Amino acid sequence: MESKTNQAPHQPVKYDYRFKVIMLGDYGVGKTSTSFHYLHGEFKSTFKTTLGIDYEAKMVNYEDNIIKLLVWDYPGEEIGTSATRVYYTNAHGIIILYDVTNRSSFESIDQYITDVRESSAFPNCQIVLFGNKSDNEEARTVGYAEGFELASKNGATFYEGSAKEGVGINEAFNALIGKMMAEAREGKFVEEKKPAFQHYPLKDPKITNKKDKCY
Ligand code: GTP
């Protein structure tokens, strides 16, 4: 599997499948570092805390298919609020991260899985659990077996690794792509049919005359 980045500018890029992938996990577990390493192949130690919600696309070849991956990064502190849950809409895959040196980030995982299952992500949204910062072995407080067990219990695939050392990241994304492709090929990502436009009659017609204000 390899990235296709040498497309001519402004040329529409054709693809066979498009998947929305979300990075979840507590503040500072390494969501931005991990997605950045996957997208750009390097570790940057100077990220500011993610404040907005941002995504980046990557074209990937998978078994003769071109896949457009949209990787969404979320601010750790805001996850689980109704404001951010809306961004899970139609997510095909989630990478939930914890920091192997931060036990409390591991204890949050159940809540993230519940959030995903209750959100408007696809019901068969695929999950990979990723224990990050495995390079910092002396500070480890979560064992490999614990991560593995939690993932198995929730039907997720498990990897440990390090954004700093570039370990386990491609494997985690590739596993997720494989899982999403298997679902997609069986036609299991079915969007709920919602009206494209819902008409709400204005109760107060005067509102329409307020041309000088923005709402
Ligand atoms: P928020 O956006 O604030 O929620 O953080 P985040 O989850 O995106 O984490 P981020 O990628 O910003 O990394 C947080 C800190 O952990 C930074 O200082 C990173 O340099 C560091 N970090 C990230 N990944 C690793 C890793 O694999 N090993 C080590 N030792 N440090 C890491």
Residues whose N, C-alpha, C, O or C-beta is under 5 A from the ligand:
A	BS01	GTP	D26 Y27 G28 V29 G30 K31 T32 S33 T34 K44 S45 F47 K48 T49 T50 Y74 P75 G76 E77 N132 K133 D135 N136 G161 S162 A163 K164
